[in-house]
Amino acid sequence: MFVQHLGLPATMLGWDPGDYPMYHSTYDDYEWMSRFGDPSFKRHVAVTQVWGLVALSLAEEEVLPLDFRRYGEVLDRYVNEWKKELMGKEGREGGREGGWIWRRWRMASKD
C-alpha cells in the first residue's frame, strides 16, 4: 500500500499466507476454506478479535500513538533518492538526461 506516503496511517493484520497455498487462487473461496483451509474458522475468529481489541484500544486513546517524526525522516530519504534519480546522478549517462523519470517523461510527451 502507498497510503502511508499520503500521510494516512495504514496497517495489515492477518495470518501468514505462506501456510495457505490457495491464497489468491481460483480455489480461494468459502467452500475450500470451510473444508480444508480453516474448517472451524478459528483463525478468522482470532484475527477478528485482535482487530477488535486494536480498535477498542485506539478508540480509548486521547492522542493516537503515531510516529510523525519517523514518517518525516522516511519521506526526506525518498525525496533525496528521487532527486538523485531525477537528475541522473546515479544513471550511467549522467546529467539531466540520465534519469529514468526524464526518459519516461520524454517518451510520454512524444505521444
Helices and strands as residue ranges (DSSP letters): G 3-6, G 17-19, H 30-32, I 33-37, H 42-60, H 68-86, G 96-98, H 100-110
